[in-house]
Amino acid sequence: MEKYTVVVEVELKKGITDPEGENTKKALALLGFNTIEAVRAVKVYEIMVSAESKEKALAIVEESCKRLLANPVIHNYKIMLKEP
């Protein structure tokens, strides 16, 4: 079995309120960064997977996104294989 590192980015869908991003934007404005128009928080997971192939590793991570890492009602996610 090979080891693969897979990166998953999970973000809120457009139209879903992002309180963490809004609070960060407010804090940045208080620090004088008044030209920043928007901040969106994105969670990044780096997952090491043992699998027989890249395709199987990506399929395992895809299933983990569907079952735990992302709520399909409010999240979009992107899966990327990290090259060594």
PyMOL Python script that loads the backbone (N, CA, C, O; Angstrom):
from pymol import cmd

cmd.read_pdbstr("""\
ATOM      1  N   MET A   1       0.834  -1.186   0.000  1.00  0.00           N
ATOM      2  CA  MET A   1       0.000   0.000   0.000  1.00  0.00           C
ATOM      3  C   MET A   1       0.876   1.246   0.000  1.00  0.00           C
ATOM      4  O   MET A   1       1.919   1.304   0.652  1.00  0.00           O
ATOM      5  N   GLU A   2       0.433   2.206  -0.728  1.00  0.00           N
ATOM      6  CA  GLU A   2       1.124   3.490  -0.796  1.00  0.00           C
ATOM      7  C   GLU A   2       0.492   4.467   0.201  1.00  0.00           C
ATOM      8  O   GLU A   2      -0.650   4.284   0.624  1.00  0.00           O
ATOM      9  N   LYS A   3       1.245   5.498   0.568  1.00  0.00           N
ATOM     10  CA  LYS A   3       0.709   6.557   1.424  1.00  0.00           C
ATOM     11  C   LYS A   3       0.505   7.801   0.576  1.00  0.00           C
ATOM     12  O   LYS A   3       1.386   8.199  -0.187  1.00  0.00           O
ATOM     13  N   TYR A   4      -0.661   8.407   0.716  1.00  0.00           N
ATOM     14  CA  TYR A   4      -1.002   9.606  -0.029  1.00  0.00           C
ATOM     15  C   TYR A   4      -1.425  10.694   0.950  1.00  0.00           C
ATOM     16  O   TYR A   4      -2.082  10.424   1.955  1.00  0.00           O
ATOM     17  N   THR A   5      -1.039  11.923   0.640  1.00  0.00           N
ATOM     18  CA  THR A   5      -1.492  13.060   1.424  1.00  0.00           C
ATOM     19  C   THR A   5      -2.537  13.786   0.594  1.00  0.00           C
ATOM     20  O   THR A   5      -2.290  14.196  -0.540  1.00  0.00           O
ATOM     21  N   VAL A   6      -3.706  13.932   1.191  1.00  0.00           N
ATOM     22  CA  VAL A   6      -4.825  14.561   0.511  1.00  0.00           C
ATOM     23  C   VAL A   6      -5.235  15.797   1.308  1.00  0.00           C
ATOM     24  O   VAL A   6      -5.364  15.741   2.531  1.00  0.00           O
ATOM     25  N   VAL A   7      -5.437  16.900   0.614  1.00  0.00           N
ATOM     26  CA  VAL A   7      -5.856  18.150   1.236  1.00  0.00           C
ATOM     27  C   VAL A   7      -7.324  18.389   0.898  1.00  0.00           C
ATOM     28  O   VAL A   7      -7.736  18.289  -0.258  1.00  0.00           O
ATOM     29  N   VAL A   8      -8.107  18.710   1.935  1.00  0.00           N
ATOM     30  CA  VAL A   8      -9.527  19.008   1.761  1.00  0.00           C
ATOM     31  C   VAL A   8      -9.776  20.423   2.258  1.00  0.00           C
ATOM     32  O   VAL A   8      -9.412  20.757   3.386  1.00  0.00           O
ATOM     33  N   GLU A   9     -10.391  21.255   1.428  1.00  0.00           N
ATOM     34  CA  GLU A   9     -10.816  22.597   1.823  1.00  0.00           C
ATOM     35  C   GLU A   9     -12.336  22.592   1.937  1.00  0.00           C
ATOM     36  O   GLU A   9     -13.036  22.232   0.991  1.00  0.00           O
ATOM     37  N   VAL A  10     -12.840  22.995   3.103  1.00  0.00           N
ATOM     38  CA  VAL A  10     -14.280  23.044   3.344  1.00  0.00           C
ATOM     39  C   VAL A  10     -14.660  24.496   3.610  1.00  0.00           C
ATOM     40  O   VAL A  10     -14.104  25.142   4.498  1.00  0.00           O
ATOM     41  N   GLU A  11     -15.620  25.005   2.822  1.00  0.00           N
ATOM     42  CA  GLU A  11     -16.070  26.379   3.004  1.00  0.00           C
ATOM     43  C   GLU A  11     -17.591  26.433   2.956  1.00  0.00           C
ATOM     44  O   GLU A  11     -18.249  25.549   2.406  1.00  0.00           O
ATOM     45  N   LEU A  12     -18.125  27.489   3.544  1.00  0.00           N
ATOM     46  CA  LEU A  12     -19.561  27.681   3.518  1.00  0.00           C
ATOM     47  C   LEU A  12     -20.006  28.066   2.115  1.00  0.00           C
ATOM     48  O   LEU A  12     -19.288  28.770   1.404  1.00  0.00           O
ATOM     49  N   LYS A  13     -21.180  27.612   1.716  1.00  0.00           N
ATOM     50  CA  LYS A  13     -21.730  27.980   0.417  1.00  0.00           C
ATOM     51  C   LYS A  13     -22.075  29.461   0.410  1.00  0.00           C
ATOM     52  O   LYS A  13     -22.304  30.066   1.457  1.00  0.00           O
ATOM     53  N   LYS A  14     -22.109  30.035  -0.792  1.00  0.00           N
ATOM     54  CA  LYS A  14     -22.499  31.439  -0.923  1.00  0.00           C
ATOM     55  C   LYS A  14     -23.911  31.603  -0.375  1.00  0.00           C
ATOM     56  O   LYS A  14     -24.784  30.767  -0.607  1.00  0.00           O
ATOM     57  N   GLY A  15     -24.117  32.687   0.350  1.00  0.00           N
ATOM     58  CA  GLY A  15     -25.428  32.958   0.935  1.00  0.00           C
ATOM     59  C   GLY A  15     -25.567  32.450   2.358  1.00  0.00           C
ATOM     60  O   GLY A  15     -26.519  32.809   3.051  1.00  0.00           O
ATOM     61  N   ILE A  16     -24.629  31.618   2.807  1.00  0.00           N
ATOM     62  CA  ILE A  16     -24.647  31.129   4.186  1.00  0.00           C
ATOM     63  C   ILE A  16     -23.807  32.099   5.027  1.00  0.00           C
ATOM     64  O   ILE A  16     -22.673  32.419   4.669  1.00  0.00           O
ATOM     65  N   THR A  17     -24.363  32.553   6.126  1.00  0.00           N
ATOM     66  CA  THR A  17     -23.658  33.491   7.001  1.00  0.00           C
ATOM     67  C   THR A  17     -22.384  32.853   7.548  1.00  0.00           C
ATOM     68  O   THR A  17     -22.384  31.707   7.997  1.00  0.00           O
ATOM     69  N   ASP A  18     -21.300  33.625   7.499  1.00  0.00           N
ATOM     70  CA  ASP A  18     -20.003  33.161   7.977  1.00  0.00           C
ATOM     71  C   ASP A  18     -19.590  34.025   9.173  1.00  0.00           C
ATOM     72  O   ASP A  18     -18.854  34.996   8.997  1.00  0.00           O
ATOM     73  N   PRO A  19     -20.051  33.689  10.390  1.00  0.00           N
ATOM     74  CA  PRO A  19     -19.749  34.520  11.550  1.00  0.00           C
ATOM     75  C   PRO A  19     -18.256  34.669  11.823  1.00  0.00           C
ATOM     76  O   PRO A  19     -17.814  35.745  12.226  1.00  0.00           O
ATOM     77  N   GLU A  20     -17.476  33.620  11.613  1.00  0.00           N
ATOM     78  CA  GLU A  20     -16.040  33.702  11.858  1.00  0.00           C
ATOM     79  C   GLU A  20     -15.387  34.690  10.890  1.00  0.00           C
ATOM     80  O   GLU A  20     -14.546  35.495  11.291  1.00  0.00           O
ATOM     81  N   GLY A  21     -15.772  34.625   9.634  1.00  0.00           N
ATOM     82  CA  GLY A  21     -15.246  35.561   8.645  1.00  0.00           C
ATOM     83  C   GLY A  21     -15.656  36.995   8.946  1.00  0.00           C
ATOM     84  O   GLY A  21     -14.846  37.913   8.818  1.00  0.00           O
ATOM     85  N   GLU A  22     -16.920  37.192   9.349  1.00  0.00           N
ATOM     86  CA  GLU A  22     -17.409  38.533   9.669  1.00  0.00           C
ATOM     87  C   GLU A  22     -16.686  39.117  10.886  1.00  0.00           C
ATOM     88  O   GLU A  22     -16.324  40.294  10.887  1.00  0.00           O
ATOM     89  N   ASN A  23     -16.480  38.309  11.907  1.00  0.00           N
ATOM     90  CA  ASN A  23     -15.761  38.776  13.096  1.00  0.00           C
ATOM     91  C   ASN A  23     -14.305  39.118  12.777  1.00  0.00           C
ATOM     92  O   ASN A  23     -13.759  40.086  13.306  1.00  0.00           O
ATOM     93  N   THR A  24     -13.693  38.331  11.925  1.00  0.00           N
ATOM     94  CA  THR A  24     -12.321  38.607  11.520  1.00  0.00           C
ATOM     95  C   THR A  24     -12.250  39.916  10.736  1.00  0.00           C
ATOM     96  O   THR A  24     -11.327  40.706  10.930  1.00  0.00           O
ATOM     97  N   LYS A  25     -13.217  40.146   9.853  1.00  0.00           N
ATOM     98  CA  LYS A  25     -13.261  41.392   9.085  1.00  0.00           C
ATOM     99  C   LYS A  25     -13.407  42.592  10.016  1.00  0.00           C
ATOM    100  O   LYS A  25     -12.738  43.608   9.831  1.00  0.00           O
ATOM    101  N   LYS A  26     -14.285  42.474  11.021  1.00  0.00           N
ATOM    102  CA  LYS A  26     -14.476  43.568  11.992  1.00  0.00           C
ATOM    103  C   LYS A  26     -13.183  43.836  12.764  1.00  0.00           C
ATOM    104  O   LYS A  26     -12.807  44.991  12.963  1.00  0.00           O
ATOM    105  N   ALA A  27     -12.512  42.786  13.193  1.00  0.00           N
ATOM    106  CA  ALA A  27     -11.256  42.944  13.939  1.00  0.00           C
ATOM    107  C   ALA A  27     -10.184  43.596  13.067  1.00  0.00           C
ATOM    108  O   ALA A  27      -9.431  44.448  13.538  1.00  0.00           O
ATOM    109  N   LEU A  28     -10.117  43.198  11.804  1.00  0.00           N
ATOM    110  CA  LEU A  28      -9.154  43.807  10.894  1.00  0.00           C
ATOM    111  C   LEU A  28      -9.453  45.291  10.692  1.00  0.00           C
ATOM    112  O   LEU A  28      -8.536  46.109  10.622  1.00  0.00           O
ATOM    113  N   ALA A  29     -10.737  45.634  10.598  1.00  0.00           N
ATOM    114  CA  ALA A  29     -11.117  47.048  10.456  1.00  0.00           C
ATOM    115  C   ALA A  29     -10.692  47.849  11.683  1.00  0.00           C
ATOM    116  O   ALA A  29     -10.224  48.980  11.555  1.00  0.00           O
ATOM    117  N   LEU A  30     -10.852  47.268  12.868  1.00  0.00           N
ATOM    118  CA  LEU A  30     -10.432  47.944  14.095  1.00  0.00           C
ATOM    119  C   LEU A  30      -8.916  48.171  14.130  1.00  0.00           C
ATOM    120  O   LEU A  30      -8.434  49.101  14.776  1.00  0.00           O
ATOM    121  N   LEU A  31      -8.185  47.325  13.440  1.00  0.00           N
ATOM    122  CA  LEU A  31      -6.729  47.463  13.359  1.00  0.00           C
ATOM    123  C   LEU A  31      -6.301  48.398  12.225  1.00  0.00           C
ATOM    124  O   LEU A  31      -5.109  48.594  11.991  1.00  0.00           O
ATOM    125  N   GLY A  32      -7.277  48.969  11.528  1.00  0.00           N
ATOM    126  CA  GLY A  32      -6.961  49.932  10.476  1.00  0.00           C
ATOM    127  C   GLY A  32      -6.973  49.380   9.066  1.00  0.00           C
ATOM    128  O   GLY A  32      -6.661  50.107   8.123  1.00  0.00           O
ATOM    129  N   PHE A  33      -7.319  48.135   8.897  1.00  0.00           N
ATOM    130  CA  PHE A  33      -7.376  47.540   7.561  1.00  0.00           C
ATOM    131  C   PHE A  33      -8.770  47.778   6.970  1.00  0.00           C
ATOM    132  O   PHE A  33      -9.559  46.844   6.821  1.00  0.00           O
ATOM    133  N   ASN A  34      -9.057  49.027   6.639  1.00  0.00           N
ATOM    134  CA  ASN A  34     -10.399  49.413   6.208  1.00  0.00           C
ATOM    135  C   ASN A  34     -10.710  49.089   4.751  1.00  0.00           C
ATOM    136  O   ASN A  34     -11.864  49.175   4.331  1.00  0.00           O
ATOM    137  N   THR A  35      -9.705  48.722   3.987  1.00  0.00           N
ATOM    138  CA  THR A  35      -9.944  48.420   2.578  1.00  0.00           C
ATOM    139  C   THR A  35     -10.300  46.951   2.351  1.00  0.00           C
ATOM    140  O   THR A  35     -10.618  46.564   1.227  1.00  0.00           O
ATOM    141  N   ILE A  36     -10.251  46.130   3.397  1.00  0.00           N
ATOM    142  CA  ILE A  36     -10.642  44.722   3.261  1.00  0.00           C
ATOM    143  C   ILE A  36     -12.164  44.665   3.209  1.00  0.00           C
ATOM    144  O   ILE A  36     -12.845  45.091   4.142  1.00  0.00           O
ATOM    145  N   GLU A  37     -12.685  44.138   2.117  1.00  0.00           N
ATOM    146  CA  GLU A  37     -14.128  44.143   1.881  1.00  0.00           C
ATOM    147  C   GLU A  37     -14.837  42.899   2.397  1.00  0.00           C
ATOM    148  O   GLU A  37     -16.009  42.967   2.766  1.00  0.00           O
ATOM    149  N   ALA A  38     -14.152  41.776   2.430  1.00  0.00           N
ATOM    150  CA  ALA A  38     -14.805  40.544   2.881  1.00  0.00           C
ATOM    151  C   ALA A  38     -13.760  39.542   3.349  1.00  0.00           C
ATOM    152  O   ALA A  38     -12.635  39.511   2.851  1.00  0.00           O
ATOM    153  N   VAL A  39     -14.156  38.727   4.313  1.00  0.00           N
ATOM    154  CA  VAL A  39     -13.317  37.625   4.793  1.00  0.00           C
ATOM    155  C   VAL A  39     -14.217  36.396   4.901  1.00  0.00           C
ATOM    156  O   VAL A  39     -15.312  36.460   5.460  1.00  0.00           O
ATOM    157  N   ARG A  40     -13.739  35.279   4.357  1.00  0.00           N
ATOM    158  CA  ARG A  40     -14.466  34.020   4.486  1.00  0.00           C
ATOM    159  C   ARG A  40     -13.526  33.005   5.116  1.00  0.00           C
ATOM    160  O   ARG A  40     -12.381  32.858   4.689  1.00  0.00           O
ATOM    161  N   ALA A  41     -14.011  32.310   6.124  1.00  0.00           N
ATOM    162  CA  ALA A  41     -13.205  31.288   6.788  1.00  0.00           C
ATOM    163  C   ALA A  41     -13.295  29.980   5.997  1.00  0.00           C
ATOM    164  O   ALA A  41     -14.369  29.586   5.541  1.00  0.00           O
ATOM    165  N   VAL A  42     -12.166  29.331   5.847  1.00  0.00           N
ATOM    166  CA  VAL A  42     -12.092  28.050   5.147  1.00  0.00           C
ATOM    167  C   VAL A  42     -11.330  27.086   6.042  1.00  0.00           C
ATOM    168  O   VAL A  42     -10.244  27.409   6.522  1.00  0.00           O
ATOM    169  N   LYS A  43     -11.891  25.907   6.267  1.00  0.00           N
ATOM    170  CA  LYS A  43     -11.176  24.874   7.029  1.00  0.00           C
ATOM    171  C   LYS A  43     -10.368  24.037   6.046  1.00  0.00           C
ATOM    172  O   LYS A  43     -10.843  23.681   4.967  1.00  0.00           O
ATOM    173  N   VAL A  44      -9.131  23.733   6.446  1.00  0.00           N
ATOM    174  CA  VAL A  44      -8.262  22.903   5.614  1.00  0.00           C
ATOM    175  C   VAL A  44      -7.842  21.687   6.423  1.00  0.00           C
ATOM    176  O   VAL A  44      -7.320  21.809   7.531  1.00  0.00           O
ATOM    177  N   TYR A  45      -8.080  20.513   5.849  1.00  0.00           N
ATOM    178  CA  TYR A  45      -7.668  19.258   6.468  1.00  0.00           C
ATOM    179  C   TYR A  45      -6.587  18.639   5.589  1.00  0.00           C
ATOM    180  O   TYR A  45      -6.739  18.565   4.370  1.00  0.00           O
ATOM    181  N   GLU A  46      -5.501  18.198   6.207  1.00  0.00           N
ATOM    182  CA  GLU A  46      -4.480  17.440   5.498  1.00  0.00           C
ATOM    183  C   GLU A  46      -4.558  16.023   6.037  1.00  0.00           C
ATOM    184  O   GLU A  46      -4.325  15.783   7.222  1.00  0.00           O
ATOM    185  N   ILE A  47      -4.887  15.089   5.162  1.00  0.00           N
ATOM    186  CA  ILE A  47      -5.185  13.717   5.571  1.00  0.00           C
ATOM    187  C   ILE A  47      -4.199  12.765   4.905  1.00  0.00           C
ATOM    188  O   ILE A  47      -4.026  12.790   3.687  1.00  0.00           O
ATOM    189  N   MET A  48      -3.556  11.930   5.709  1.00  0.00           N
ATOM    190  CA  MET A  48      -2.669  10.902   5.177  1.00  0.00           C
ATOM    191  C   MET A  48      -3.475   9.611   5.055  1.00  0.00           C
ATOM    192  O   MET A  48      -4.100   9.161   6.015  1.00  0.00           O
ATOM    193  N   VAL A  49      -3.452   9.023   3.857  1.00  0.00           N
ATOM    194  CA  VAL A  49      -4.255   7.834   3.574  1.00  0.00           C
ATOM    195  C   VAL A  49      -3.355   6.732   3.028  1.00  0.00           C
ATOM    196  O   VAL A  49      -2.527   6.979   2.151  1.00  0.00           O
ATOM    197  N   SER A  50      -3.515   5.522   3.545  1.00  0.00           N
ATOM    198  CA  SER A  50      -2.868   4.351   2.956  1.00  0.00           C
ATOM    199  C   SER A  50      -3.876   3.707   2.017  1.00  0.00           C
ATOM    200  O   SER A  50      -4.981   3.349   2.425  1.00  0.00           O
ATOM    201  N   ALA A  51      -3.485   3.563   0.759  1.00  0.00           N
ATOM    202  CA  ALA A  51      -4.409   3.003  -0.234  1.00  0.00           C
ATOM    203  C   ALA A  51      -3.606   2.366  -1.355  1.00  0.00           C
ATOM    204  O   ALA A  51      -2.403   2.589  -1.492  1.00  0.00           O
ATOM    205  N   GLU A  52      -4.301   1.571  -2.150  1.00  0.00           N
ATOM    206  CA  GLU A  52      -3.660   0.858  -3.249  1.00  0.00           C
ATOM    207  C   GLU A  52      -3.361   1.760  -4.446  1.00  0.00           C
ATOM    208  O   GLU A  52      -2.493   1.447  -5.261  1.00  0.00           O
ATOM    209  N   SER A  53      -4.087   2.886  -4.552  1.00  0.00           N
ATOM    210  CA  SER A  53      -3.880   3.804  -5.674  1.00  0.00           C
ATOM    211  C   SER A  53      -4.337   5.200  -5.288  1.00  0.00           C
ATOM    212  O   SER A  53      -5.002   5.393  -4.270  1.00  0.00           O
ATOM    213  N   LYS A  54      -3.969   6.177  -6.120  1.00  0.00           N
ATOM    214  CA  LYS A  54      -4.411   7.554  -5.902  1.00  0.00           C
ATOM    215  C   LYS A  54      -5.935   7.633  -5.937  1.00  0.00           C
ATOM    216  O   LYS A  54      -6.559   8.317  -5.126  1.00  0.00           O
ATOM    217  N   GLU A  55      -6.508   6.924  -6.885  1.00  0.00           N
ATOM    218  CA  GLU A  55      -7.963   6.954  -7.043  1.00  0.00           C
ATOM    219  C   GLU A  55      -8.676   6.427  -5.797  1.00  0.00           C
ATOM    220  O   GLU A  55      -9.691   6.981  -5.373  1.00  0.00           O
ATOM    221  N   LYS A  56      -8.139   5.355  -5.217  1.00  0.00           N
ATOM    222  CA  LYS A  56      -8.751   4.810  -4.001  1.00  0.00           C
ATOM    223  C   LYS A  56      -8.567   5.752  -2.823  1.00  0.00           C
ATOM    224  O   LYS A  56      -9.469   5.901  -2.000  1.00  0.00           O
ATOM    225  N   ALA A  57      -7.400   6.392  -2.735  1.00  0.00           N
ATOM    226  CA  ALA A  57      -7.167   7.353  -1.662  1.00  0.00           C
ATOM    227  C   ALA A  57      -8.154   8.507  -1.759  1.00  0.00           C
ATOM    228  O   ALA A  57      -8.732   8.923  -0.755  1.00  0.00           O
ATOM    229  N   LEU A  58      -8.345   9.022  -2.969  1.00  0.00           N
ATOM    230  CA  LEU A  58      -9.290  10.116  -3.167  1.00  0.00           C
ATOM    231  C   LEU A  58     -10.719   9.679  -2.869  1.00  0.00           C
ATOM    232  O   LEU A  58     -11.506  10.458  -2.330  1.00  0.00           O
ATOM    233  N   ALA A  59     -11.059   8.441  -3.215  1.00  0.00           N
ATOM    234  CA  ALA A  59     -12.405   7.934  -2.933  1.00  0.00           C
ATOM    235  C   ALA A  59     -12.647   7.819  -1.421  1.00  0.00           C
ATOM    236  O   ALA A  59     -13.742   8.114  -0.942  1.00  0.00           O
ATOM    237  N   ILE A  60     -11.636   7.394  -0.684  1.00  0.00           N
ATOM    238  CA  ILE A  60     -11.758   7.294   0.777  1.00  0.00           C
ATOM    239  C   ILE A  60     -12.006   8.676   1.379  1.00  0.00           C
ATOM    240  O   ILE A  60     -12.873   8.844   2.237  1.00  0.00           O
ATOM    241  N   VAL A  61     -11.237   9.660   0.921  1.00  0.00           N
ATOM    242  CA  VAL A  61     -11.397  11.016   1.446  1.00  0.00           C
ATOM    243  C   VAL A  61     -12.738  11.604   1.016  1.00  0.00           C
ATOM    244  O   VAL A  61     -13.379  12.306   1.797  1.00  0.00           O
ATOM    245  N   GLU A  62     -13.162  11.335  -0.191  1.00  0.00           N
ATOM    246  CA  GLU A  62     -14.484  11.792  -0.660  1.00  0.00           C
ATOM    247  C   GLU A  62     -15.583  11.274   0.267  1.00  0.00           C
ATOM    248  O   GLU A  62     -16.482  12.019   0.656  1.00  0.00           O
ATOM    249  N   GLU A  63     -15.502  10.012   0.611  1.00  0.00           N
ATOM    250  CA  GLU A  63     -16.505   9.421   1.511  1.00  0.00           C
ATOM    251  C   GLU A  63     -16.435  10.068   2.898  1.00  0.00           C
ATOM    252  O   GLU A  63     -17.466  10.297   3.530  1.00  0.00           O
ATOM    253  N   SER A  64     -15.217  10.362   3.371  1.00  0.00           N
ATOM    254  CA  SER A  64     -15.088  11.011   4.682  1.00  0.00           C
ATOM    255  C   SER A  64     -15.703  12.415   4.661  1.00  0.00           C
ATOM    256  O   SER A  64     -16.256  12.866   5.663  1.00  0.00           O
ATOM    257  N   CYS A  65     -15.605  13.093   3.533  1.00  0.00           N
ATOM    258  CA  CYS A  65     -16.247  14.412   3.410  1.00  0.00           C
ATOM    259  C   CYS A  65     -17.760  14.282   3.478  1.00  0.00           C
ATOM    260  O   CYS A  65     -18.429  15.052   4.168  1.00  0.00           O
ATOM    261  N   LYS A  66     -18.289  13.313   2.768  1.00  0.00           N
ATOM    262  CA  LYS A  66     -19.744  13.112   2.743  1.00  0.00           C
ATOM    263  C   LYS A  66     -20.293  12.705   4.107  1.00  0.00           C
ATOM    264  O   LYS A  66     -21.408  13.077   4.472  1.00  0.00           O
ATOM    265  N   ARG A  67     -19.501  11.936   4.856  1.00  0.00           N
ATOM    266  CA  ARG A  67     -20.005  11.394   6.121  1.00  0.00           C
ATOM    267  C   ARG A  67     -19.682  12.237   7.346  1.00  0.00           C
ATOM    268  O   ARG A  67     -20.372  12.134   8.360  1.00  0.00           O
ATOM    269  N   LEU A  68     -18.624  13.086   7.272  1.00  0.00           N
ATOM    270  CA  LEU A  68     -18.231  13.821   8.475  1.00  0.00           C
ATOM    271  C   LEU A  68     -17.734  15.239   8.234  1.00  0.00           C
ATOM    272  O   LEU A  68     -18.202  16.173   8.884  1.00  0.00           O
ATOM    273  N   LEU A  69     -16.804  15.414   7.323  1.00  0.00           N
ATOM    274  CA  LEU A  69     -16.091  16.681   7.226  1.00  0.00           C
ATOM    275  C   LEU A  69     -16.918  17.840   6.688  1.00  0.00           C
ATOM    276  O   LEU A  69     -16.634  18.995   7.006  1.00  0.00           O
ATOM    277  N   ALA A  70     -17.929  17.558   5.883  1.00  0.00           N
ATOM    278  CA  ALA A  70     -18.728  18.630   5.286  1.00  0.00           C
ATOM    279  C   ALA A  70     -20.210  18.283   5.344  1.00  0.00           C
ATOM    280  O   ALA A  70     -20.610  17.133   5.165  1.00  0.00           O
ATOM    281  N   ASN A  71     -21.007  19.308   5.598  1.00  0.00           N
ATOM    282  CA  ASN A  71     -22.466  19.175   5.549  1.00  0.00           C
ATOM    283  C   ASN A  71     -22.896  19.654   4.167  1.00  0.00           C
ATOM    284  O   ASN A  71     -22.760  20.842   3.875  1.00  0.00           O
ATOM    285  N   PRO A  72     -23.408  18.780   3.306  1.00  0.00           N
ATOM    286  CA  PRO A  72     -23.707  19.170   1.928  1.00  0.00           C
ATOM    287  C   PRO A  72     -24.769  20.267   1.805  1.00  0.00           C
ATOM    288  O   PRO A  72     -24.885  20.897   0.754  1.00  0.00           O
ATOM    289  N   VAL A  73     -25.533  20.497   2.854  1.00  0.00           N
ATOM    290  CA  VAL A  73     -26.550  21.542   2.818  1.00  0.00           C
ATOM    291  C   VAL A  73     -25.891  22.928   2.879  1.00  0.00           C
ATOM    292  O   VAL A  73     -26.357  23.863   2.227  1.00  0.00           O
ATOM    293  N   ILE A  74     -24.807  23.064   3.659  1.00  0.00           N
ATOM    294  CA  ILE A  74     -24.214  24.395   3.853  1.00  0.00           C
ATOM    295  C   ILE A  74     -22.764  24.511   3.392  1.00  0.00           C
ATOM    296  O   ILE A  74     -22.233  25.621   3.339  1.00  0.00           O
ATOM    297  N   HIS A  75     -22.113  23.407   3.060  1.00  0.00           N
ATOM    298  CA  HIS A  75     -20.694  23.443   2.701  1.00  0.00           C
ATOM    299  C   HIS A  75     -20.431  23.016   1.264  1.00  0.00           C
ATOM    300  O   HIS A  75     -21.137  22.181   0.699  1.00  0.00           O
ATOM    301  N   ASN A  76     -19.399  23.614   0.697  1.00  0.00           N
ATOM    302  CA  ASN A  76     -18.744  23.113  -0.508  1.00  0.00           C
ATOM    303  C   ASN A  76     -17.378  22.606  -0.056  1.00  0.00           C
ATOM    304  O   ASN A  76     -16.811  23.111   0.914  1.00  0.00           O
ATOM    305  N   TYR A  77     -16.857  21.614  -0.757  1.00  0.00           N
ATOM    306  CA  TYR A  77     -15.513  21.159  -0.429  1.00  0.00           C
ATOM    307  C   TYR A  77     -14.749  20.826  -1.697  1.00  0.00           C
ATOM    308  O   TYR A  77     -15.321  20.504  -2.738  1.00  0.00           O
ATOM    309  N   LYS A  78     -13.429  20.918  -1.567  1.00  0.00           N
ATOM    310  CA  LYS A  78     -12.534  20.626  -2.673  1.00  0.00           C
ATOM    311  C   LYS A  78     -11.481  19.659  -2.162  1.00  0.00           C
ATOM    312  O   LYS A  78     -10.908  19.864  -1.092  1.00  0.00           O
ATOM    313  N   ILE A  79     -11.227  18.611  -2.921  1.00  0.00           N
ATOM    314  CA  ILE A  79     -10.248  17.597  -2.546  1.00  0.00           C
ATOM    315  C   ILE A  79      -9.079  17.666  -3.536  1.00  0.00           C
ATOM    316  O   ILE A  79      -9.279  17.679  -4.751  1.00  0.00           O
ATOM    317  N   MET A  80      -7.855  17.710  -2.994  1.00  0.00           N
ATOM    318  CA  MET A  80      -6.672  17.791  -3.844  1.00  0.00           C
ATOM    319  C   MET A  80      -5.609  16.828  -3.335  1.00  0.00           C
ATOM    320  O   MET A  80      -5.365  16.743  -2.131  1.00  0.00           O
ATOM    321  N   LEU A  81      -4.996  16.124  -4.227  1.00  0.00           N
ATOM    322  CA  LEU A  81      -3.896  15.243  -3.871  1.00  0.00           C
ATOM    323  C   LEU A  81      -2.638  16.109  -3.743  1.00  0.00           C
ATOM    324  O   LEU A  81      -2.289  16.848  -4.663  1.00  0.00           O
ATOM    325  N   LYS A  82      -1.970  16.010  -2.607  1.00  0.00           N
ATOM    326  CA  LYS A  82      -0.733  16.786  -2.395  1.00  0.00           C
ATOM    327  C   LYS A  82       0.421  15.972  -2.939  1.00  0.00           C
ATOM    328  O   LYS A  82       0.656  14.838  -2.522  1.00  0.00           O
ATOM    329  N   GLU A  83       1.127  16.562  -3.862  1.00  0.00           N
ATOM    330  CA  GLU A  83       2.263  15.863  -4.469  1.00  0.00           C
ATOM    331  C   GLU A  83       3.462  15.922  -3.528  1.00  0.00           C
ATOM    332  O   GLU A  83       3.681  16.937  -2.866  1.00  0.00           O
ATOM    333  N   PRO A  84       4.238  14.841  -3.465  1.00  0.00           N
ATOM    334  CA  PRO A  84       5.399  14.806  -2.555  1.00  0.00           C
ATOM    335  C   PRO A  84       6.461  15.817  -2.926  1.00  0.00           C
ATOM    336  O   PRO A  84       7.490  15.905  -2.256  1.00  0.00           O
TER     337      PRO A  84
END
""", "prot")
cmd.dss("prot")
cmd.show_as("cartoon", "prot")
cmd.util.cbc("prot")
cmd.orient("prot")
